[in-house]
Structures are given as C-alpha cells and as structure tokens.
Amino acid sequence: MSDNANLPPAAPGPGAAPSDERLLPAVMYVLYLIGLANGLTIVIGAVLALANQDRATTKMRSHYTFQIRSALLGAVAMVAGGVIFAVGIPLTLVLIGVLFLKLAWLIWGLTAVWFAVRAVMGLIYLGREEPYPRPMAYLA
C-alpha cells in the first residue's frame, strides 16, 4: 500500500484556478447564450454573478465583473430599443413610425450579436484559464 493515500490533494498554484471555480462562470456564459432565446436565463446568470463576485479570486472576479456589465449594458440597449419601438407605434399613422420600428429592430439585433460575441469571448478566456483582460470595456 502506498503512503500517498493519506495525503490531502495538492492545492492549485497561485496562478491556477480550481476547476470548480471556473465551472460557475462557464455555466453563466452558457446561460447568457441561452438567454438570447428566452431572456430569463440572462437575469439568472447576472444574479449568480453578483452573488459570487465577492468571494472569487481576482482572475474569476474579472469574469464576474464582465458578466454583470454585459447584462446591464445589454438591458440598457434593449430598453432603449423598446422605447424607440413604443414611440414608433403611434407614429406609424404618419408613416415616419416605420423608420422608428426598423431602428428598434436594428438596435435589438445588434445588441443580441454584441451580447453573443461577449459571451463567447468570455468563454474563450475562461477556457484558457485567463482573466478577462478588459472587463469594463463597452465593446468586446
């Protein structure tokens, strides 16, 4: 019998994140991608990111900050598109509203693409075991 059987498992090095620590941010990125179809899972992912941000390592905190910021900026853009859409509905009586409706759809579509790119890029950095380099950036 080996003497190594009674030893505790080796702790990860200072630069390495345990695999279970990376699991939750990865699940949240997937929730964000699924949320492009239903919206609810984006809210769940953002709440989870807010709840776990304080106890995360510096590397994972950058991903949580990025996820929270993505959800908030995405929500602002979607609400802006909704306001433009709501203004455009009554203006369709004078035909100018059609342009407002098209602008609202364009904003919603570009926001969805922007959001998907951010989630995929976050997954890429997470897969490389790197912190997100610019979690406060507006673009990707």
C-alpha angles and dihedrals in degrees: 000000000000126000090220092073092082096047118103116244115274115265117237118259122261093265097043125086119213113251092242090055090057093046097074096051089047091052089049092052089051090048088053092053091048088047090066085076100040110012095215097089090056089061091047091050093049092050090049090049091051091048095049102037097089097054098043127103119257091260094052093039088065089058092048091049090049092050094048091047092048091053094047096046090045091051091050091051093047092049090049089053089049092053091050089048092050091050091047096054098071091036091062086082088072093036095240087096091071088069090051091051092050090048091051091051090048091052091049093048095047090047091053091051091046091050093049092049091051092050093048092047090050090052090050093053091044091051089053089051090240129134115249102268099216109021092164095053120120095215125041 
